[in-house]
Amino acid sequence: MNSSQIASMATEDINANTTWYRNYKTAPYFAPFGLNSGVMLMNLTRMRQRNFHEEMQSIVKTWHDLLPWFDQDVFNVYFNQHPTRVFELPCRFNYLTNHCTNGRFCASAEKDGVAILHGSRQVFRFETVRTFRAVYETIRDYPMGNDLDMNLLVSLKESLDEVDSICSEANHLFIKTLEETISKISINP
């Protein structure tokens, strides 16, 4: 972040045809696609210096009836008013189901792999997008402290191979970052 930015967030979507904010706009939002509050990095010192809390309260008071995703919508109104105060995270740091269910639109994940998988809309809990659930269950069941390569990476590959999902074409993106991390650990133990 630069010296004027107080937070870092990824956009809600990166596909103009499917983005919620563009299609169902109820309050001002961070253009062009809106921001997603699932992963947010904050500089609390800068927030306090800019009276962030008071501005957020004012937004809630003004827009309260038009904030269906409440916290996310409040941030969108705020950063619509102050666009230079947010640093846009690449979508690979907040990878959502819509990044692979409506076509593959997350260029940073295509290049470098998924870094943070966002389990919004209870996708880890239900069978809506089985690829996301398979990743979640594999990591949940990984015995911490065991060999990453043999006990996590191999299990994750097997789980993804068994899944037939709308996101199956992107399966390699879910393991790419883990493979690179394991490779770096092996070189520099």
N, C-alpha and C positions, 0 to 999 in steps of 0.2 A: 504494500500500500504506500501511496505517497503521503505527504504531510497533511493533505486536506481530507483524506479518506478516513472514515470512522468505522467502516464495516466492509466485509467482503462476502458476496453471495453469487450464486449461479442464477442464470435466467430460468424462468418457469418452463420454457420450451425454446426450441430453436427452429421450429417449423411454423411458418406463418399460417399454414392451413389448419393447424391443430391447437395453437396456443389458446388457452382459456381466456387470458386477459384481452386479447384482441377480439375474440368472438363474443364474449359475455361481459364486457366491461361494465362495471357498476360504479367504480370510483376511479380517480386518476391512478395510473400505474407507471412503473418505470418502462419507458419505451425501448425497443419495440415489442418485447415479449412478456414483460413482467419479471419479477424476481421470485425465486422460491426460497422459503425460509427454512427448509429442511437442514441445510448446512449453512452456518453463518459464523464467520469470524468477526470478533468485535474488538475495537480498541476502546476500552471502557474509560480511560483517561480523557481521550478526545471527546467521547460522548458526554461526559460530565462537563467538559469545557464549553460545549456547544448547547447546553440546556436541552439535550436530547429528550429527556424524560418529559419535560414540560411540552415540547413540541408534539411528542407522541400522544399525550393526554388531549391536546387540542385537536389532533386528527381524529381520535376516537370520538370526541364530543361532536365534531362536525359531521363525520361520515358514519357514525355507529350503525345505522340501518343498512348501509351498503357495503358491509365488510364480511362476506360469507366465509372467507378463510382467515378471519380476524387478524392474528399476528402478522401473517404474510401480507395481507391487504394493507395493514397499517404501515408496514415497511415500504410497500410499493407506493403509497401516497407520499410518504416522507421522501423517498429517493426520487420520486417524480418532481418534487419541489426542490430537491438538492442533489441533482445527478452527479455532481463532481465529488460527492462524499462517499460514494460506493465504488469498490473495486470489483469488477466482474470476474468471478471464478470461472475457469473452464468447466464445461458441463461434466467432464470426467470426475470431478470432485463432488458431484451431486447427480449421479446417474439415475434417471427415473425410468419407469416402464415406457413412457411415451418416446424415449430415445431409441427404442427398438421395436415397439409395436406399431408405430405409424410410419415405418421406414426407418432407415438408419441415418440420423441427422447429427450425431454428436461427434464432430470432427476430432476433438481432442482425445476421446476414447478410441476412436478408430486408429489414431496415430500411436497413442501411448498406453491404451488399456483403461479399464475402469479403475478408479482409485477409491471412490466411496459409492457404495450402492445404497440408494435411498429406498426404504421400504414403505413408501407412502401408500395410503389407501389399503392398508393391511395386506399388502402383497406378499409379505413373508408368512402370513398366517393362513391365507386361503390359496386355492389352486388357480387363481386368475391368470398369473403369468408364472408358469411352473419353473422357468429358468431362475427367476429371482428366489423362489422358494427353495430350489435345490441348492443354490449358493448359501442361503441362510442356514438350512439344515446341516449342510456339510461343515460350515464354520461352527455352528452351535454344538455339533457332536465331536469336534476335534478335541482330542485330549491334550490340553495345554501342556507345553513343555516337551512334547514329543517332536520328532523330526518333521520339519515343515514339508520337506520334499516328499517323503514316503507317506506321511500320515495326513497331510492336508492337500498338497497339490495333486497327488495321485487320486485321492478320494474325490476331490473336486472335479477332476477330468472325468472320472467314471460316472459321477452323478450327472454331469452335464451331458455326457454321451447317452445316458438312459432317458433323457427328457426330450419329448417332442413338444415344442412350444413355439409360439409366435416369435420369440426372441432367439430361437435356436441358431439362427444364422450368425448371431453375435456372440456365441459361446466363447470363442477364442479371446474376446475382449475381457471376459470375466476372470481369465487366468493369467493374462499377459503381465500385469503388474506384479502378481505373486511370483511368477516365474523369474522376472527381473530382480525382485527382492532376494529370492533364494540364491540366484546367481551371484549377486553382490555379497551376500553373507558368506558364500562358499569361497570367494576370492579373498575377502577380508574378514576372517572369523574373529 
